[in-house]
Amino acid sequence: MLNFTWWVNRKDAEGMNIFQGGFLGLDNIGVFDRSAPLPTGGHLEQSDGTSWMAMYTLNLLAIAFELAKEDPAYEDVASKFWEHFLYIATAINHIGDDGFGMWHESDGFYYDVLHAGDGQRFPIKVRSMVGLIPLFAVETLDQDLLDRMPSFKRRMEWFVENRADLTANLACMRTRGQGERRLLSIVDAEKLRSILTYMLDEGEFLSPFGIRALSKHHERTPYVVHVGGVEHRVDYEPGESRTGMFGGNSNWRGPIWFPMNFLLVEALQRFHYYLGDDFKVECPTGSGRYLTLWEVAAELSRRMNSIFTRDDEGRRPVYGDVEKFQYDENWNDLILFHEYFHGDTGVGIGASHQTGWTALVAKLMQQSGGKKSQLADAVAAVVAD
C-alpha cells in the first residue's frame, strides 16, 4: 500500500489518474527514451504505466478480499482500491476536448499520448505491447464473494447508483452467468474485440511462437517523428536490437517476452470466465476460424510451448542453428530459459538463465496436458533444483 501510494503521489503529473512511470523496464518500446527528459519537453501519458496501476489496484483488491475473510476491516481497504480502479479506468478511456485520448477510437487501439512543452497533445501511434497491457487489468467478482463482503457490496452499489460518470461506460457494471458476476476491466467487450483483431493478426503481433512486443506492421511502415531536426523512429526488430540506446539492453521492438505473454494468457482466461462461450473472436485474424477466449489462450500457450518442443524434424526452435543443443544426446534435453525469443523464429536470445519468468512455460505446458506435461514436469524439476 505504501508503494501504491508513492506511485499515486509521484507519478501522476496532473492529478488525473494518468501515470508517467518513465522507463518501466520496457526499454526501447517507445519512440523516445522514456528514462530521459523528452526532446519536446513536457511529459508522456503512458498507456502501459496507467494500465499497470489499474492492474495494481485489482491485485490489491484481491488481496484485501482474501484478508477480509478473517478480518472484516479489510473490506474498507477493498473499497479504497475499487474506487481507485474506477478513477483510473475512467481516465484511460477519457476522450479529451481535442477529440482523442489514450484510446484512439478510429484505430481501436491504445497509444501513449505526448504532452509537448508548448501545450500540444498528440498520440504516439506505435502499435506495441503498450496498447495490449490494458488487457491485464481484469478481475471477476462472483455473487457469493460479494455476499460475504456486505460493507464492500454496499459501497460498490452506491457507486453504481450515484456515480454514473465513473461506472456507466465500464465493463464492471454488466452481469452475466450465475447470479450477478461482475467484470472489473479497463476494456469493454467492444474494445476487447478491436484490440484482439490486432493482437491475433499474424501480420501484426501474432508470431508462430507467441505475441511480439511490437507489431510486425512496423517492418513495412516504421513510425517516424522529427523533433528539432532530429529523426526519431521505431522499426520492427524481431531479434537483438540494432542500437545500444535506451538503457543498453533494449529489445522490445519485436521479440517475444514470456512474462507479458503469460499475463495475456491469464487475462484472456479471466475474460472468458465472464463472457463465456458465446463470445468468440477470429484467430488468427482473417483465417475464418472463430474461437472462444479460453481457446485463444490455449492457442497462445501452444505457440509459446512450441519454442521448446521438438518439431517434425526433431529440432527445438529455442536452439536455432546450435547443432550441439539440437542433436547431441548429452545436451539436447537440457532446456535453457532464455530472457526473450526471436519474434519470427523463436530462437532464444539474451541471458539463458531467466528462470524467474521463462520457466512459466511449465505452467502453460501442464495446462495443455499430454506429452507436453511430461516436459513441464522436467522443467519444473530444473527450476526446483
Residue, then its C-alpha position, 0 to 999 in steps of 0.5 A: m500500500l505504501n508503494f501504491t501510494w508513492w506511485v499515486n503521489r509521484k507519478d501522476a503529473e496532473g492529478m488525473n489518474i494518468f501515470q508517467g512511470g518513465f522507463l518501466g523496464l520496457d526499454n526501447i518500446g517507445v519512440f523516445d527514451r522514456s528514462a530521459p527528459l523528452p526532446t519536446g519537453g513536457h511529459l508522456e501519458q503512458s498507456d502501459g504505466t496507467s494500465w499497470m496501476a489499474m492492474y495494481t489496484l485489482n491485485l490489491l483488491a484481491i488481496a484485501f478480499e482474501l484478508a477480509k475473510e478473517d478480518p472484516a476491516y479489510e473490506d474498507v481497504a477493498s473499497k479504497f482500491w475499487e474506487h481507485f480502479l474506477y478513477i483510473a479506468t475512467a481516465i484511460n478511456h477519457i476522450g479529451d476536448d481535442g477529440f482523442g485520448m489514450w484510446h484512439e477510437s478510429d484505430g481501436f487501439y491504445y497509444d501513449v499520448l505526448h504532452a509537448g512543452d508548448g501545450q500540444r497533445f498528440p498520440i504516439k501511434v506505435r502499435s506495441m505491447v503498450g496498447l495490449i497491457p490494458l488487457f491485464a487489468v481484469e478481475t471477476l467478482d462472483q455473487d457469493l464473494l460479494d455476499r460475504m463482503p456486505s460493507f464492500k457490496r454496499r459501497m460498490e452499489w452506491f457507486v453504481e447508483n450515484r456515480a454514473d460518470l465513473t461506472a456507466n461506460l465500464a465493463c464492471m457494471r454488466t452481469r452475466g452467468q450465475g447470479e450477478r458476476r461482475l467484470l472489473s476491466i479497463v476494456d469493454a467487450e467492444k474494445l476487447r474485440s478491436i484490440l484482439t483483431y490486432m493482437l491475433d493478426e499474424g501480420e501484426f503481433l501474432s508470431p508462430f511462437g507467441i505475441r511480439a512486443l511490437s507489431k510486425h506492421h512496423e517492418r513495412t511502415p516504421y513510425v517516424v517523428h522529427v523533433g528539432g531536426v532530429e529523426h526519431r523512429v521505431d522499426y520492427e526488430p524481431g531479434e537483438s536490437r540494432t542500437g545500444m540506446f535506451g538503457g543498453n539492453s533494449n529489445w522490445r521492438g519485436p521479440i517475444w517476452f514470456p512474462m507479458n505473454f503469460l499475463l495475456v494468457e491469464a487475462l484472456q482466461r479471466f475474460h472468458y470466465y465472464l463472457g463465456d462461450d458465446f463470445k468468440v473472436e477470429c484467430p488468427t485474424g482473417s483465417g475464418r476460424y472463430l474461437t472462444l477466449w479460453e481457446v485463444a489462450a490455449e492457442l497462445s500457450r501452444r505457440m509459446n510451448s512450441i519454442f521448446t518442443r521438438d518439431d517434425e524434424g526433431r529440432r527445438p526452435v529455442y536452439g536455432d542453428v546450435e547443432k550441439f543443443q539440437y542433436d547431441e544426446n548429452w545436451n539436447d534435453l537440457i532446456l535453457f530459459h532464455e530472457y526473450f525469443h526471436g519474434d519470427t523464429g523463436v530462437g532464444i536470445g539474451a541471458s539463458h538463465q531467466t528462470g524467474w519468468t521463462a520457466l512459466v512455460a511449465k505452467l502453460m505446458q501442464q495446462s495443455g496436458g499430454k506429452k507436453s506435461q511430461l516436459a513441464d514436469a522436467v522443467a519444473a524439476v530444473v527450476a526446483d533444483 
